[in-house]
């Protein structure tokens, strides 16, 4: 399992075809969990851990791996379980989220499976807002739960959500007779709320969708509700995650570009995925830009830059 990302080119070919590879693993019990292989750097037997005084209860310690020190978190404990009894008897999945590298302590690693995002479904309704799932699926009849790792990291590490005053001041100076609107598509409740709070600080309204399929349905509804004004003149931007159940961000972008009524929409891909392939995929599927999560100032700069262009385009049309 140490070479799960050895053939990056092969895995990159899955992107843009609504497909992904999941690394399946178990925590302290029999339940099967999954994580996108693109976020996994390696899987190793848990090395010796050094405890950190006053650390969060989820943090089991730090470890030196290949010349770098990383934090190792007990994923079972993070989602409300008892945690593993003896870390040394378990495995560490080394991952990269939001440009941070960390290790997740898991009970055992099962295998890698190739799946279509249409087989990855949103969590069942009625399980409440405090759950740690972004999606579920089935592999050979067995339920697989996909954990909202961004929620775990937000609770353990926390993310800076402050927007610099220069961007807030720039937003306040914008003069437009119509309140700008953005459509946001993201399956993580934490990510959706982070984006929403950033946009609110800029005085920008947003409509939230839980995945690419729902976002595409929302766009179609807007188009059909008002055929007199092109949608790109009403909606100045779409912000989309890449990893989402049912329809990922790459496929969502491709579907938007296929529709003459939607093809002029400005699409920003905003994701915790890392890797050089992202820039190539942005061009391949026709997105306008790509930024990594979650840096409020980077998001604010991208949004305000697009808003300025959108306003100038309208002035040109009206002039």
C-alpha positions as CSV (number, residue, x, y, z in Angstrom):
1,X,0.0,0.0,0.0
2,X,3.0,2.3,0.3
3,X,2.8,3.1,-3.4
4,X,-0.9,3.9,-3.9
5,X,0.0,7.1,-5.9
6,X,2.9,5.5,-7.9
7,X,1.0,5.8,-11.2
8,X,-0.4,9.3,-11.0
9,X,-1.0,9.5,-14.8
10,X,-3.3,6.5,-14.7
11,X,-5.4,7.9,-11.9
12,X,-5.5,11.3,-13.5
13,X,-7.3,9.7,-16.5
14,X,-10.2,8.9,-14.2
15,X,-10.8,12.6,-13.5
16,X,-13.2,14.2,-16.0
17,X,-15.0,10.9,-16.5
18,X,-17.0,11.1,-13.2
19,X,-14.9,8.3,-11.8
20,X,-12.6,7.9,-8.7
21,X,-10.7,5.4,-6.8
22,X,-11.5,4.8,-3.2
23,X,-9.1,3.4,-0.6
24,X,-11.2,1.2,1.7
25,X,-10.3,0.9,5.3
26,X,-11.8,0.1,8.8
27,X,-11.5,1.9,12.0
28,X,-12.0,0.2,15.4
29,X,-15.0,-1.8,14.3
30,X,-16.3,-3.7,11.2
31,X,-17.7,-0.7,9.4
32,X,-16.0,0.0,6.0
33,X,-14.9,3.5,5.2
34,X,-13.5,5.1,2.0
35,X,-11.2,8.0,1.1
36,X,-10.3,9.3,-2.4
37,X,-6.9,7.8,-3.4
38,X,-6.0,11.2,-4.8
39,X,-5.7,12.5,-1.2
40,X,-3.5,9.6,-0.1
41,X,0.2,9.8,-0.2
42,X,1.0,6.5,1.5
43,X,-0.2,3.9,4.0
44,X,2.3,2.5,6.5
45,X,2.3,0.6,9.8
46,X,2.0,3.1,12.6
47,X,5.5,4.3,13.5
48,X,6.5,5.3,17.1
49,X,4.5,8.3,18.2
50,X,5.6,11.2,20.4
51,X,2.7,12.6,22.5
52,X,2.0,16.3,22.6
53,X,1.1,17.9,26.0
54,X,-2.4,19.5,26.0
55,X,-3.1,18.3,22.4
56,X,-6.6,17.7,21.2
57,X,-7.9,14.3,22.3
58,X,-8.1,13.1,18.6
59,X,-4.3,13.7,18.2
60,X,-2.5,10.6,19.3
61,X,1.0,12.1,18.7
62,X,3.5,13.2,16.1
63,X,5.7,11.0,14.0
64,X,8.8,11.4,11.8
65,X,8.0,10.0,8.4
66,X,10.6,10.2,5.6
67,X,12.3,13.2,7.1
68,X,9.2,15.2,8.0
69,X,7.1,15.5,11.1
70,X,3.4,15.0,10.8
71,X,0.5,14.9,13.2
72,X,-1.3,11.6,13.6
73,X,-5.0,11.7,14.4
74,X,-7.2,8.9,15.6
75,X,-10.0,8.9,13.0
76,X,-12.2,6.6,15.0
77,X,-12.0,8.9,18.0
78,X,-12.6,11.9,15.7
79,X,-16.0,10.6,14.6
80,X,-17.2,9.7,18.1
81,X,-15.7,6.2,18.6
82,X,-13.5,4.9,21.3
83,X,-10.4,5.0,19.1
84,X,-7.8,2.3,18.6
85,X,-6.3,0.7,21.7
86,X,-2.7,0.3,20.6
87,X,-1.5,2.6,17.8
88,X,1.5,0.5,17.0
89,X,-0.8,-2.4,16.0
90,X,-2.6,-0.2,13.4
91,X,-1.9,1.7,10.2
92,X,-1.5,5.4,9.3
93,X,-3.0,6.8,6.1
94,X,-0.9,9.8,5.2
95,X,-3.1,12.3,3.4
96,X,-3.0,15.9,2.1
97,X,-6.0,18.1,2.6
98,X,-6.2,21.8,2.0
99,X,-2.4,21.9,1.5
100,X,-1.7,20.3,4.9
101,X,-0.2,16.8,5.3
102,X,-1.5,14.7,8.2
103,X,-1.8,11.1,9.2
104,X,-5.0,9.3,10.1
105,X,-4.8,6.3,12.4
106,X,-7.0,3.5,11.1
107,X,-7.6,-0.1,12.2
108,X,-6.9,-1.8,8.9
109,X,-6.7,-1.2,5.2
110,X,-8.8,-3.3,2.9
111,X,-8.2,-2.5,-0.8
112,X,-8.6,0.1,-3.6
113,X,-11.7,0.1,-5.8
114,X,-12.5,2.0,-9.0
115,X,-16.0,3.6,-8.9
116,X,-18.2,6.0,-10.7
117,X,-19.3,9.2,-8.8
118,X,-22.9,8.4,-9.7
119,X,-22.5,5.4,-7.3
120,X,-21.5,7.7,-4.5
121,X,-24.7,9.0,-2.9
122,X,-25.4,11.7,-0.3
123,X,-25.9,10.5,3.3
124,X,-29.5,9.4,4.1
125,X,-31.8,12.2,5.2
126,X,-32.7,12.3,8.9
127,X,-29.3,11.4,10.3
128,X,-28.8,15.0,11.6
129,X,-26.3,17.8,11.1
130,X,-23.8,16.5,13.5
131,X,-22.8,13.4,11.5
132,X,-19.4,13.0,9.9
133,X,-20.5,11.7,6.5
134,X,-20.3,13.4,3.2
135,X,-21.4,10.4,1.2
136,X,-22.2,6.7,1.2
137,X,-21.8,3.9,-1.3
138,X,-21.9,0.1,-1.6
139,X,-19.0,-2.2,-2.6
140,X,-20.0,-5.8,-3.2
141,X,-23.1,-5.3,-1.1
142,X,-21.3,-3.8,1.8
143,X,-22.0,-0.2,2.9
144,X,-19.1,2.2,2.7
145,X,-19.2,5.5,4.6
146,X,-17.1,8.4,3.3
147,X,-16.1,10.7,6.2
148,X,-16.2,14.5,6.0
149,X,-12.5,14.9,6.7
150,X,-12.8,18.7,6.4
151,X,-15.2,18.7,9.3
152,X,-12.7,16.6,11.4
153,X,-9.8,18.9,10.5
154,X,-11.9,22.0,11.3
155,X,-12.7,20.6,14.8
156,X,-9.2,19.5,15.5
157,X,-7.0,22.1,13.8
158,X,-9.5,24.9,12.9
159,X,-9.2,27.1,9.9
160,X,-8.6,30.8,9.7
161,X,-11.8,32.3,8.3
162,X,-10.8,36.0,8.6
163,X,-11.0,38.1,5.5
164,X,-8.4,40.9,5.3
165,X,-9.8,44.4,5.6
166,X,-8.4,45.4,2.2
167,X,-10.8,42.9,0.5
168,X,-13.8,44.0,2.7
169,X,-13.1,47.6,1.8
170,X,-12.8,46.8,-1.9
171,X,-16.1,44.9,-1.7
172,X,-17.8,47.9,0.0
173,X,-16.6,50.2,-2.8
174,X,-18.3,48.1,-5.5
175,X,-21.3,49.9,-6.9
176,X,-23.9,47.8,-8.6
177,X,-27.7,48.2,-8.9
178,X,-28.2,44.4,-8.7
179,X,-26.9,42.4,-5.8
180,X,-24.3,39.9,-7.1
181,X,-25.2,36.3,-6.7
182,X,-22.9,33.2,-6.7
183,X,-23.9,29.5,-6.9
184,X,-21.8,27.3,-4.6
185,X,-21.6,23.5,-5.0
186,X,-19.9,21.5,-2.2
187,X,-20.8,18.3,-0.4
188,X,-19.1,19.3,2.9
189,X,-21.3,21.3,5.2
190,X,-18.2,22.8,6.7
191,X,-16.9,23.9,3.3
192,X,-20.2,25.3,2.3
193,X,-20.5,27.4,5.5
194,X,-16.9,28.6,5.2
195,X,-17.5,29.9,1.7
196,X,-20.9,31.4,2.7
197,X,-19.3,33.3,5.6
198,X,-16.5,34.6,3.4
199,X,-19.0,35.8,0.8
200,X,-21.2,37.4,3.4
201,X,-18.2,39.5,4.6
202,X,-17.9,40.7,1.0
203,X,-21.6,41.5,0.8
204,X,-22.2,38.8,-1.8
205,X,-25.3,36.6,-1.7
206,X,-24.9,32.9,-2.5
207,X,-27.1,29.9,-3.2
208,X,-25.9,26.6,-1.9
209,X,-26.1,23.2,-3.6
210,X,-24.9,19.9,-2.0
211,X,-23.4,18.4,-5.1
212,X,-22.8,18.9,-8.8
213,X,-26.1,17.3,-9.9
214,X,-28.1,19.6,-7.7
215,X,-26.1,22.6,-8.9
216,X,-26.8,21.7,-12.5
217,X,-30.5,21.3,-11.8
218,X,-30.5,24.7,-10.1
219,X,-28.9,26.3,-13.2
220,X,-31.5,24.7,-15.4
221,X,-34.3,26.0,-13.2
222,X,-33.0,29.5,-13.3
223,X,-32.6,29.4,-17.1
224,X,-36.2,28.1,-17.6
225,X,-37.6,30.6,-15.1
226,X,-36.3,33.7,-16.9
227,X,-35.5,33.2,-20.6
228,X,-35.3,36.9,-21.4
229,X,-32.0,37.6,-19.6
230,X,-29.0,35.3,-20.2
231,X,-28.0,33.6,-17.0
232,X,-24.4,34.8,-17.1
233,X,-25.7,38.3,-16.8
234,X,-27.6,37.4,-13.6
235,X,-25.1,35.0,-12.0
236,X,-21.6,36.3,-12.1
237,X,-19.9,33.2,-10.8
238,X,-20.1,29.5,-9.9
239,X,-17.9,28.0,-7.2
240,X,-17.7,24.3,-7.3
241,X,-15.9,21.6,-5.3
242,X,-14.4,18.8,-7.3
243,X,-15.2,15.7,-5.1
244,X,-19.0,15.4,-4.8
245,X,-21.4,12.5,-4.8
246,X,-23.4,11.7,-7.9
247,X,-21.6,14.3,-10.1
248,X,-18.1,15.6,-9.5
249,X,-16.9,19.1,-10.2
250,X,-15.2,18.1,-13.4
251,X,-18.3,16.5,-14.9
252,X,-20.5,19.4,-13.7
253,X,-18.2,21.8,-15.5
254,X,-18.2,19.7,-18.7
255,X,-22.1,19.5,-18.6
256,X,-22.3,23.3,-18.2
257,X,-20.1,23.9,-21.1
258,X,-22.2,21.6,-23.3
259,X,-25.3,23.7,-22.8
260,X,-25.4,26.9,-25.0
261,X,-27.6,28.6,-22.3
262,X,-24.9,28.0,-19.6
263,X,-21.6,27.9,-21.5
264,X,-20.6,31.5,-20.7
265,X,-20.9,31.0,-16.9
266,X,-17.6,31.7,-15.0
267,X,-16.7,28.5,-13.0
268,X,-14.1,28.5,-10.2
269,X,-13.1,25.0,-9.0
270,X,-12.4,25.2,-5.3
271,X,-11.0,22.0,-3.7
272,X,-9.0,20.3,-1.0
273,X,-7.4,18.0,-3.7
274,X,-3.8,18.7,-4.3
275,X,-1.6,17.8,-7.2
276,X,-0.2,19.3,-10.5
277,X,-2.9,17.5,-12.5
278,X,-5.5,20.1,-11.4
279,X,-4.3,22.9,-13.7
280,X,-4.4,20.5,-16.7
281,X,-7.9,19.3,-15.7
282,X,-9.2,22.9,-15.4
283,X,-8.2,23.5,-19.0
284,X,-9.5,20.1,-20.1
285,X,-13.0,20.5,-18.7
286,X,-13.3,24.2,-19.5
287,X,-13.3,25.8,-16.0
288,X,-12.1,29.3,-15.7
289,X,-9.9,29.0,-12.7
290,X,-8.8,26.7,-9.8
291,X,-7.9,27.5,-6.2
292,X,-7.1,25.3,-3.2
293,X,-9.1,25.3,0.0
294,X,-9.4,27.0,2.4
295,X,-7.8,30.4,2.3
296,X,-10.3,33.2,2.7
297,X,-8.2,35.9,1.2
298,X,-7.4,33.8,-1.9
299,X,-11.1,33.1,-2.3
300,X,-12.0,36.8,-1.7
301,X,-9.4,38.0,-4.3
302,X,-10.7,35.5,-6.9
303,X,-14.3,36.5,-6.3
304,X,-13.7,40.3,-6.3
305,X,-11.5,40.0,-9.4
306,X,-14.3,38.2,-11.3
307,X,-16.9,40.7,-10.0
308,X,-15.0,43.6,-11.4
309,X,-14.8,41.9,-14.8
310,X,-18.5,41.1,-14.7
311,X,-19.4,44.6,-13.9
312,X,-17.3,46.0,-16.7
313,X,-18.9,43.6,-19.1
314,X,-22.3,44.9,-18.1
315,X,-21.2,48.5,-18.5
316,X,-19.9,47.7,-22.0
317,X,-23.3,46.1,-22.9
318,X,-25.3,49.0,-21.5
319,X,-22.9,51.6,-23.1
